[in-house]
């Protein structure tokens, strides 16, 4: 394989047709590395869902976010129109970043690009579109790290550091996040005490399907967490899902935001965030907060938060107390904040 020439690349298309918030957040390390390796290039993204444009808004080299509509199968005219528009654009480089994505590989075969980069399937027809095939056996298992490795392998940078997830919050957004957190805590007994280093810990009790823990599990977990942290100054706050349903109602203050970057800014103002495996977990990680993800179904090696002292913990339905002990061991390594101002 010929090494990919970074100097001649001005327009890039990233193909990740997925509507989930978490899977889109996992693309941010790739965007950061493209920005570093191709500072002269603009990149477009072919994705799914309406949140992607806000999610990636902090990247100055971002061009157009092409997003497939929700429930695409009942909107075939919109899907076909979007594909037609993308395929008319001339790109220097198109990237299928995830190993063995059928939809991404099919779209890669349709777009017009001088160079097409992706992981080798070992199937003649699936690999035919690739000008720069990379051996999938060399890829990291983590879905945020594999796309960066793909790019490194193409340009000869294998072994270079892999960035963490990054929402690219601005100074103004971070200031807003601190204000939102201060307002949500209020002046009551649950608020951080001025002048006292206090761990500001967010909790999120919502996940989808089998990734969800029951309200009873969470309340047992909360009781154990408060006992373990009894001698550590801390302040707990619940982040609510878009429908406003609380898991810890009456036990702590709460914060609700249906604006993605505003929510990310508030998460970024925390010292730590505890959550089941979900998209908001990846958003908190991308905001730079120590994120502790609780896993019982999906593979933490592929999806666990990393960087900023983050960790993935296997937490079974039958053992909330064991999860508490592992979480607290991580929290005690986190520096406490002395105030709610950046």
PyMOL commands that set and color helices and strands:
alter all, ss='L'
color gray80, all
select helices_A, chain A and resi 21-25+28-37+52-55+72-74+76-87+102-110+124-127+136-138+146-155+171-185+209-211+215-228+260-268+279-286+300-303+320-331
alter helices_A, ss='H'
color red, helices_A
select strands_A, chain A and resi 11-15+42-48+62-68+90-96+112-120+132-135+199-204+234-239+253-255+272-276+290-295+311-314
alter strands_A, ss='S'
color yellow, strands_A
deselect
rebuild
show_as cartoon
